[in-house]
């Protein structure tokens, strides 16, 4: 899978995918080219993302959602 990063961007590329048995796992490719995968699988996507967050994943809220939260 080819990344669509802008030149000079330093974010890591995270993917979250279910396996054939329905369990979730994550994979990250760091800016320096190193790759890591979750050591185990998770029953839900939410659990998978929580584990990735402990390992550096930052979940950004889309701007449209942030605006809606601020207006409420």
DSSP file (Angstrom, degrees, kcal/mol; ACC not computed):
  #  RESIDUE AA STRUCTURE BP1 BP2  ACC     N-H-->O    O-->H-N    N-H-->O    O-->H-N    TCO  KAPPA ALPHA  PHI   PSI    X-CA   Y-CA   Z-CA
    1    1 A X              0   0    0      0, 0.0     2,-0.3     0, 0.0     0, 0.0   0.000 360.0 360.0 360.0 128.5    0.0    0.0    0.0
    2    2 A X        -     0   0    0      1,-0.0     2,-0.2     2,-0.0     0, 0.0  -0.674 360.0-127.8 -88.6 136.4    1.5    3.4   -1.0
    3    3 A X        -     0   0    0     -2,-0.3    -1,-0.0     1,-0.1    10,-0.0  -0.522   6.4-153.3 -80.9 148.9    1.4    6.2    1.4
    4    4 A X        +     0   0    0     -2,-0.2     2,-0.1     2,-0.0    -1,-0.1  -0.202  42.0 146.6-114.0  39.8    0.0    9.6    0.4
    5    5 A X        -     0   0    0      1,-0.1     2,-0.2     4,-0.1     3,-0.1  -0.397  49.9-115.4 -75.2 152.9    2.0   11.7    2.8
    6    6 A X    >   -     0   0    0      1,-0.1     3,-2.1    -2,-0.1    -1,-0.1  -0.550  47.2 -82.9 -79.9 152.6    3.2   15.2    2.0
    7    7 A X  T 3  S+     0   0    0      1,-0.3    -1,-0.1    -2,-0.2     3,-0.1  -0.324 118.0  17.8 -56.5 135.9    6.9   15.8    1.7
    8    8 A X  T 3  S+     0   0    0      1,-0.3    -1,-0.3    -3,-0.1     2,-0.2   0.367  87.2 142.1  84.4  -5.2    8.4   16.3    5.2
    9    9 A X    <   -     0   0    0     -3,-2.1    -1,-0.3     1,-0.1    -4,-0.1  -0.507  33.8-165.6 -71.4 137.5    5.4   14.9    7.0
   10   10 A X        +     0   0    0     -2,-0.2    21,-0.3    -3,-0.1     2,-0.1   0.139  41.1 122.5-115.1  19.0    6.5   12.9   10.0
   11   11 A X        -     0   0    0     19,-0.1     2,-0.3    20,-0.1    -6,-0.1  -0.453  59.0-122.3 -79.7 155.6    3.5   10.9   11.0
   12   12 A X        -     0   0    0     -2,-0.1     2,-0.7    18,-0.1    18,-0.2  -0.662  23.3-120.8 -89.8 153.0    3.4    7.1   11.2
   13   13 A X  E     -A   29   0A   0     16,-2.7    16,-2.2    -2,-0.3     2,-0.4  -0.869  31.8-170.5 -98.8 116.0    0.9    5.1    9.0
   14   14 A X  E     -A   28   0A   0     -2,-0.7     2,-0.4    14,-0.2    14,-0.2  -0.853   5.9-173.0-107.4 140.0   -1.4    3.0   11.1
   15   15 A X  E     -A   27   0A   0     12,-2.5    12,-2.0    -2,-0.4     2,-0.4  -0.987   7.4-163.3-130.1 145.4   -3.8    0.4    9.8
   16   16 A X  E     +A   26   0A   0     -2,-0.4     2,-0.4    10,-0.2    10,-0.2  -0.991  21.6 164.9-128.3 120.2   -6.5   -1.5   11.8
   17   17 A X  E     -A   25   0A   0      8,-2.2     8,-1.9    -2,-0.4     2,-0.3  -0.992  34.1-124.8-141.3 143.6   -7.9   -4.7   10.2
   18   18 A X  E     -A   24   0A   0     -2,-0.4     6,-0.3     6,-0.2     2,-0.1  -0.620  28.9-133.9 -81.4 147.7   -9.9   -7.7   11.1
   19   19 A X    >   -     0   0    0      4,-3.2     3,-1.9    -2,-0.3    -1,-0.1  -0.289  37.3 -87.3 -87.5-179.0   -8.4  -11.1   10.4
   20   20 A X  T 3  S+     0   0    0      1,-0.3    -1,-0.1     2,-0.1    -2,-0.0   0.749 129.6  55.1 -63.4 -23.1  -10.3  -14.0    8.8
   21   21 A X  T 3  S-     0   0    0      2,-0.1    -1,-0.3     1,-0.0     3,-0.1   0.361 120.3-107.6 -92.3   6.7  -11.5  -15.1   12.3
   22   22 A X  S <  S+     0   0    0     -3,-1.9     2,-0.2     1,-0.3    -2,-0.1   0.417  77.2 131.5  86.5  -1.7  -13.0  -11.6   13.0
   23   23 A X        -     0   0    0     -5,-0.1    -4,-3.2     1,-0.0    -1,-0.3  -0.583  52.7-125.7 -83.5 149.0  -10.3  -10.6   15.5
   24   24 A X  E     +AB  18  42A   0     18,-3.4    18,-2.4    -6,-0.3     2,-0.3  -0.695  29.0 172.9 -99.4 146.7   -8.7   -7.1   15.1
   25   25 A X  E     -A   17   0A   0     -8,-1.9    -8,-2.2    -2,-0.3     2,-0.3  -0.960  18.0-138.9-142.8 160.6   -5.0   -6.3   14.8
   26   26 A X  E     -A   16   0A   0     -2,-0.3    12,-2.3   -10,-0.2     2,-0.3  -0.854  10.1-168.9-120.4 159.1   -3.0   -3.1   14.1
   27   27 A X  E     -AC  15  37A   0    -12,-2.0   -12,-2.5    -2,-0.3     2,-0.4  -0.990   5.6-166.6-144.3 138.6    0.1   -2.4   12.0
   28   28 A X  E     -AC  14  36A   0      8,-2.6     8,-2.3    -2,-0.3     2,-0.5  -0.988  11.1-161.8-130.3 138.7    2.2    0.7   11.9
   29   29 A X  E     -AC  13  35A   0    -16,-2.2   -16,-2.7    -2,-0.4     6,-0.2  -0.981  23.8-144.5-114.9 117.1    4.9    1.9    9.5
   30   30 A X    >   -     0   0    0      4,-3.2     3,-2.3    -2,-0.5   -18,-0.1  -0.328  26.4-104.5 -78.8 163.0    7.0    4.6   11.1
   31   31 A X  T 3  S+     0   0    0    -21,-0.3    -1,-0.1     1,-0.3   -20,-0.1   0.788 121.5  56.6 -58.1 -29.9    8.4    7.5    9.2
   32   32 A X  T 3  S-     0   0    0    -22,-0.1    -1,-0.3     2,-0.1   -20,-0.0   0.421 123.7-102.7 -85.0   2.9   11.9    5.9    9.2
   33   33 A X  S <  S+     0   0    0     -3,-2.3    -2,-0.1     1,-0.3     2,-0.1   0.270  75.3 138.8  98.4 -11.6   10.5    2.8    7.6
   34   34 A X        -     0   0    0     -5,-0.1    -4,-3.2     1,-0.0     2,-0.4  -0.418  37.7-153.2 -67.2 142.6   10.3    0.5   10.6
   35   35 A X  E     -C   29   0A   0     -6,-0.2     2,-0.3    -2,-0.1    -6,-0.2  -0.926  14.1-179.9-118.5 144.4    7.2   -1.7   10.8
   36   36 A X  E     -C   28   0A   0     -8,-2.3    -8,-2.6    -2,-0.4     2,-0.3  -0.967   7.1-162.3-136.6 153.9    5.5   -3.1   13.9
   37   37 A X  E     -C   27   0A   0     -2,-0.3   -10,-0.2   -10,-0.2     2,-0.0  -0.942  36.5 -88.6-131.8 156.0    2.4   -5.2   14.4
   38   38 A X        -     0   0    0    -12,-2.3    10,-0.0    -2,-0.3    14,-0.0  -0.372  31.1-135.8 -61.7 142.7    0.2   -5.9   17.4
   39   39 A X  S    S+     0   0    0      2,-0.0     2,-0.3    -2,-0.0    -1,-0.1   0.718  84.8  12.6 -74.5 -21.2    1.5   -8.9   19.4
   40   40 A X  S    S-     0   0    0    -16,-0.0     2,-0.2     0, 0.0    -2,-0.0  -0.845  81.9-105.3-142.3 178.3   -2.0  -10.3   19.8
   41   41 A X        -     0   0    0     -2,-0.3     2,-0.3   -16,-0.1   -16,-0.2  -0.707  27.2-138.7-109.4 165.1   -5.4   -9.8   18.3
   42   42 A X  B     -B   24   0A   0    -18,-2.4   -18,-3.4    -2,-0.2     6,-0.1  -0.907  15.7-130.2-128.6 149.5   -8.5   -8.2   19.9
   43   43 A X  S    S+     0   0    0     -2,-0.3     2,-0.3   -20,-0.2    -1,-0.1   0.758  92.6  28.1 -69.8 -26.1  -12.2   -9.0   20.0
   44   44 A X  S  > S-     0   0    0    -20,-0.1     4,-1.7     1,-0.1   -20,-0.1  -0.930  75.1-122.1-134.9 159.4  -13.2   -5.5   19.0
   45   45 A X  H  > S+     0   0    0     -2,-0.3     4,-2.7     1,-0.2     5,-0.2   0.871 113.4  58.7 -64.8 -36.8  -11.8   -2.6   16.9
   46   46 A X  H  > S+     0   0    0      1,-0.2     4,-2.1     2,-0.2    -1,-0.2   0.907 106.2  47.1 -60.8 -43.5  -12.2   -0.4   20.0
   47   47 A X  H  > S+     0   0    0      2,-0.2     4,-2.0     1,-0.2    -1,-0.2   0.889 111.8  51.9 -63.7 -39.3   -9.9   -2.7   22.1
   48   48 A X  H  X S+     0   0    0     -4,-1.7     4,-2.2     1,-0.2    -2,-0.2   0.921 110.5  46.7 -63.4 -45.6   -7.4   -2.8   19.2
   49   49 A X  H  X S+     0   0    0     -4,-2.7     4,-2.3     1,-0.2    -1,-0.2   0.874 109.1  55.5 -66.4 -37.4   -7.3    1.0   18.9
   50   50 A X  H  X S+     0   0    0     -4,-2.1     4,-1.3    -5,-0.2    -1,-0.2   0.912 109.0  47.5 -60.9 -42.3   -6.9    1.3   22.7
   51   51 A X  H  X S+     0   0    0     -4,-2.0     4,-0.5     1,-0.2     3,-0.3   0.918 111.4  50.2 -64.5 -43.4   -3.8   -1.0   22.5
   52   52 A X  H ><>S+     0   0    0     -4,-2.2     5,-2.4     1,-0.2     3,-1.1   0.863 104.4  59.2 -63.2 -35.2   -2.4    1.0   19.6
   53   53 A X  H ><5S+     0   0    0     -4,-2.3     3,-1.3     1,-0.3    -1,-0.2   0.869 100.9  54.9 -61.7 -36.6   -2.9    4.3   21.6
   54   54 A X  H 3<5S+     0   0    0     -4,-1.3    -1,-0.3    -3,-0.3    -2,-0.2   0.662 109.3  49.8 -69.0 -14.7   -0.7    2.9   24.3
   55   55 A X  T <<5S-     0   0    0     -3,-1.1    -1,-0.2    -4,-0.5    -2,-0.2   0.197 135.7 -76.5-111.6  14.3    2.0    2.4   21.7
   56   56 A X  T < 5S+     0   0    0     -3,-1.3    -3,-0.2     1,-0.3     2,-0.2   0.357  79.8 141.4 115.7  -6.8    1.9    5.8   20.1
   57   57 A X      < -     0   0    0     -5,-2.4     2,-0.5    -8,-0.1    -1,-0.3  -0.505  32.3-160.9 -70.5 134.2   -1.3    6.0   17.9
   58   58 A X        -     0   0    0     -2,-0.2     2,-0.8     2,-0.0    -1,-0.0  -0.976   7.7-147.4-118.3 120.7   -3.0    9.4   18.1
   59   59 A X        -     0   0    0     -2,-0.5     2,-0.4   -10,-0.0    -2,-0.0  -0.782  14.1-155.9 -90.4 111.6   -6.7    9.4   17.0
   60   60 A X        -     0   0    0     -2,-0.8     2,-0.5     1,-0.0     3,-0.0  -0.726  11.6-133.4 -89.0 134.2   -7.4   12.8   15.5
   61   61 A X        -     0   0    0     -2,-0.4     5,-0.1     1,-0.1    -1,-0.0  -0.747  32.2-108.4 -84.2 127.5  -11.1   13.9   15.5
   62   62 A X    >>  -     0   0    0     -2,-0.5     4,-1.9     1,-0.1     3,-0.7  -0.211  26.9-115.8 -55.0 147.3  -12.1   15.2   12.0
   63   63 A X  H 3> S+     0   0    0      1,-0.3     4,-2.4     2,-0.2     5,-0.2   0.849 114.2  57.6 -56.2 -38.9  -12.5   19.0   12.0
   64   64 A X  H 3> S+     0   0    0      1,-0.2     4,-1.9     2,-0.2    -1,-0.3   0.887 107.8  47.5 -61.4 -39.0  -16.2   18.7   11.2
   65   65 A X  H <> S+     0   0    0     -3,-0.7     4,-2.2     2,-0.2    -1,-0.2   0.886 109.9  52.7 -69.4 -38.7  -16.8   16.7   14.3
   66   66 A X  H  X S+     0   0    0     -4,-1.9     4,-2.0     1,-0.2    -2,-0.2   0.906 108.7  50.6 -62.9 -41.1  -14.8   19.1   16.4
   67   67 A X  H  X S+     0   0    0     -4,-2.4     4,-1.8     1,-0.2    -1,-0.2   0.919 109.3  50.7 -62.1 -43.4  -16.9   22.0   15.2
   68   68 A X  H  X S+     0   0    0     -4,-1.9     4,-1.1     1,-0.2    -1,-0.2   0.891 109.9  50.4 -62.8 -39.4  -20.1   20.1   16.0
   69   69 A X  H  < S+     0   0    0     -4,-2.2    -1,-0.2     1,-0.2    -2,-0.2   0.874 110.4  49.7 -64.6 -37.6  -18.8   19.4   19.6
   70   70 A X  H  < S+     0   0    0     -4,-2.0    -1,-0.2     1,-0.2    -2,-0.2   0.818 109.5  51.6 -72.2 -30.7  -18.0   23.1   20.0
   71   71 A X  H  <        0   0    0     -4,-1.8    -1,-0.2     1,-0.2    -2,-0.2   0.724 360.0 360.0 -77.7 -21.7  -21.4   24.2   18.9
   72   72 A X     <        0   0    0     -4,-1.1    -1,-0.2    -3,-0.2    -2,-0.1   0.477 360.0 360.0 -74.2 360.0  -23.3   21.9   21.3
